[in-house]
């Protein structure tokens, strides 16, 4: 409303990808002990399948593999959720932009006024952009939320205010500062 230039869709996508890369690296490092458990469980399962096939036995039941993977996968998901929360909320509160947005000259601000973002807006923005991902573990709900995630990403393409759904929820815009 005050004439600040809005960020284009491609700028937002590149910032999102940069942030995803950073969160992925940090989360991957922190989750590496459990990632090793996942690799070990799959390796043992595949080795058993090969032994069963060579002996002419029925293929190994996957229930044991699923039980072995449940704990490490839940831990990995929790680590990535916490890392993403601290990253996005922390940077938005401190700098009004994540490193990906900073690299592309973007900032997040309230729709109707410049200045610092209130914690409520930052939390609403995060929850509507990423927080719902916990529900992806529920089979049918996860598929529907995948559609929401796609719509959220694409929404600025046709929105007159270039807002994603999470921007609308938090009453924010992504603006260009250079």
C-alpha positions as CSV (number, residue, x, y, z in Angstrom):
1,X,0.0,0.0,0.0
2,X,2.9,2.4,0.6
3,X,4.5,1.8,-2.8
4,X,7.2,-0.6,-1.7
5,X,8.0,-3.0,-4.6
6,X,6.8,-6.5,-4.1
7,X,9.0,-9.5,-4.6
8,X,8.5,-11.5,-7.8
9,X,7.6,-15.1,-7.7
10,X,11.0,-16.4,-9.0
11,X,12.8,-14.3,-6.4
12,X,10.7,-15.9,-3.7
13,X,11.3,-19.4,-5.1
14,X,15.1,-19.0,-5.3
15,X,15.1,-17.6,-1.7
16,X,13.0,-20.6,-0.6
17,X,15.4,-23.0,-2.3
18,X,18.4,-21.4,-0.7
19,X,16.8,-21.6,2.7
20,X,15.8,-25.2,2.1
21,X,19.4,-26.0,1.3
22,X,20.7,-24.4,4.5
23,X,18.1,-26.0,6.7
24,X,18.7,-29.3,5.0
25,X,22.4,-29.2,5.6
26,X,22.0,-28.1,9.3
27,X,19.3,-30.7,9.9
28,X,21.2,-33.4,8.1
29,X,24.3,-32.8,10.2
30,X,22.2,-32.8,13.4
31,X,20.2,-35.9,12.3
32,X,23.2,-37.9,11.0
33,X,23.3,-40.4,13.9
34,X,19.7,-41.4,13.1
35,X,20.3,-41.2,9.4
36,X,23.0,-43.8,10.0
37,X,20.4,-46.0,11.8
38,X,18.0,-45.7,8.8
39,X,20.8,-46.7,6.4
40,X,21.8,-49.6,8.6
41,X,18.2,-50.9,8.9
42,X,17.8,-50.8,5.1
43,X,21.1,-52.5,4.5
44,X,20.3,-55.3,6.9
45,X,16.8,-55.7,5.3
46,X,18.3,-55.8,1.8
47,X,20.9,-58.3,2.9
48,X,18.2,-60.5,4.4
49,X,16.2,-60.3,1.2
50,X,19.2,-61.4,-0.8
51,X,19.9,-64.3,1.6
52,X,16.2,-65.3,1.4
53,X,16.1,-65.2,-2.4
54,X,19.3,-67.2,-2.7
55,X,17.8,-69.9,-0.3
56,X,14.5,-69.9,-2.2
57,X,12.6,-68.6,0.8
58,X,9.7,-66.1,0.7
59,X,10.8,-62.5,0.8
60,X,11.3,-61.0,4.2
61,X,8.4,-59.4,5.9
62,X,8.6,-55.6,6.0
63,X,6.9,-55.2,9.4
64,X,10.3,-55.6,11.2
65,X,11.8,-53.0,9.0
66,X,9.0,-50.6,9.6
67,X,9.4,-51.0,13.4
68,X,13.2,-50.4,13.1
69,X,12.6,-47.2,11.0
70,X,9.8,-45.7,13.1
71,X,11.9,-44.3,15.9
72,X,14.8,-42.9,13.8
73,X,12.5,-41.4,11.2
74,X,10.4,-39.7,13.9
75,X,13.5,-38.3,15.4
76,X,14.8,-37.1,12.1
77,X,11.4,-35.4,11.3
78,X,11.4,-33.7,14.7
79,X,15.0,-32.5,14.2
80,X,14.1,-31.0,10.9
81,X,11.0,-29.4,12.2
82,X,12.9,-27.8,15.1
83,X,15.7,-26.6,12.9
84,X,13.3,-25.1,10.4
85,X,11.3,-23.4,13.2
86,X,14.4,-21.9,14.9
87,X,15.8,-20.8,11.5
88,X,12.7,-19.2,10.0
89,X,11.3,-17.7,13.2
90,X,14.7,-16.6,14.5
91,X,15.8,-14.9,11.3
92,X,12.4,-13.2,10.7
93,X,12.3,-11.8,14.2
94,X,15.9,-10.6,14.0
95,X,16.3,-9.5,10.4
96,X,12.9,-9.7,8.9
97,X,14.3,-12.1,6.4
98,X,15.9,-15.5,6.2
99,X,19.4,-15.8,4.7
100,X,17.9,-16.9,1.4
101,X,15.7,-13.7,1.2
102,X,18.7,-11.5,2.3
103,X,20.8,-12.9,-0.5
104,X,18.2,-11.9,-3.0
105,X,17.5,-8.5,-1.4
106,X,14.1,-9.4,0.0
107,X,12.4,-8.7,3.4
108,X,9.2,-9.7,5.0
109,X,7.0,-7.0,6.4
110,X,3.5,-6.4,7.6
111,X,1.1,-5.6,4.7
112,X,0.0,-2.2,6.0
113,X,3.1,-0.9,7.8
114,X,6.8,-1.2,7.8
115,X,8.8,-2.0,10.9
116,X,9.5,-5.0,13.0
117,X,7.4,-8.1,12.6
118,X,5.3,-9.0,15.7
119,X,5.9,-12.5,17.1
120,X,2.3,-13.4,16.4
121,X,2.7,-12.7,12.7
122,X,5.9,-14.6,12.5
123,X,4.5,-17.6,14.3
124,X,1.3,-17.6,12.1
125,X,3.5,-17.3,9.0
126,X,5.6,-20.2,10.0
127,X,2.7,-22.4,11.1
128,X,0.8,-21.9,7.9
129,X,3.9,-22.4,5.7
130,X,5.7,-25.2,7.5
131,X,4.1,-26.1,10.8
132,X,1.3,-28.2,9.3
133,X,3.9,-30.6,8.0
134,X,3.6,-32.7,11.2
135,X,0.3,-33.8,9.8
136,X,2.0,-35.2,6.7
137,X,2.5,-38.4,8.6
138,X,-1.2,-39.1,8.5
139,X,-1.8,-40.9,5.1
140,X,-4.8,-39.2,3.6
141,X,-4.2,-35.9,5.4
142,X,-0.6,-35.9,4.1
143,X,-1.8,-36.0,0.5
144,X,-4.2,-33.2,1.0
145,X,-1.6,-31.1,2.7
146,X,0.7,-31.7,-0.2
147,X,-1.9,-29.9,-2.4
148,X,-2.0,-27.1,0.2
149,X,1.8,-26.8,0.0
150,X,1.7,-26.6,-3.8
151,X,-1.1,-24.0,-3.7
152,X,0.8,-21.9,-1.1
153,X,3.9,-21.9,-3.3
154,X,2.0,-21.0,-6.5
155,X,-0.5,-18.5,-5.0
156,X,1.6,-15.4,-5.6
157,X,1.5,-16.1,-9.3
158,X,-2.1,-15.0,-9.6
159,X,-2.6,-13.0,-6.4
160,X,-2.8,-9.2,-7.0
161,X,-0.8,-8.5,-3.9
162,X,1.7,-11.2,-4.7
163,X,1.0,-12.9,-1.4
164,X,1.2,-16.6,-0.7
165,X,-1.4,-18.2,1.5
166,X,0.9,-18.0,4.5
167,X,1.4,-14.3,3.8
168,X,-2.4,-13.8,3.8
169,X,-2.7,-15.7,7.1
170,X,0.0,-13.5,8.7
171,X,-0.9,-10.3,6.9
172,X,2.6,-10.0,5.5
173,X,4.3,-9.2,2.1
174,X,7.7,-10.1,0.8
175,X,9.2,-6.9,-0.6
176,X,12.3,-6.0,-2.5
177,X,14.8,-3.7,-0.8
178,X,17.4,-3.6,-3.6
